[in-house]
Amino acid sequence: MNEASAQYRGATYYVDSVAGNDGNAGLSPASATKTLQAGVRKLNPAGGDTLVLKGTFNETLNLSFINTRSDPNRETVIKCAVEANGRPLPAIVDGGIPGAASSFPYDCQGKDPGFVAGKGNYLDRGISILSCTYVTVDGLEVRGIAGLGILGWRSSCLTLKNLKLEWITDSKFITIIFLIR
């Protein structure tokens, strides 16, 4: 196998929020990295890699400048891990806002029930996709976000599937915004 064909298929990297270590190579479940940021840093900017996530992450999944040449043969896939029987394991981006607080951003008198968006340790985005093409995000849950559930900017040919979004505060709705210039 030549280097070009190995690169074409891309590598699979693993991220495990409990058992991972950011010093690991991430090339197997046993050598998984711990944080989303560490896993994303391993992805080839030319595209074609797969990132397999397991656990709950208290950080935004930031994807930027992946496959900017728009090569459809170099799709990058972000997905949840699966058990041997094929059952998906949870892969959760948790912004830290409790469900009750974010489901009702203000009480009946218009008062804030205890959190302020943009302040504290809350995430203002669950998934951020900036200047990417041919990226698939599959099987993740995004919850408790003090802002946008998913933000896409200057990106195209994205596939978002089997996602669960809940407790997103922006505009009292689950928010998916794609801005194109």
Helices and strands as residue ranges (DSSP letters): H 3-9, E 12-16, G 29-31, H 36-42, E 50-57, E 61-64, E 76-80, E 91-94, H 99-103, E 125-130, E 133-138, E 141-145, E 148-153, E 156-161, E 164-168, G 170-172, E 176-179
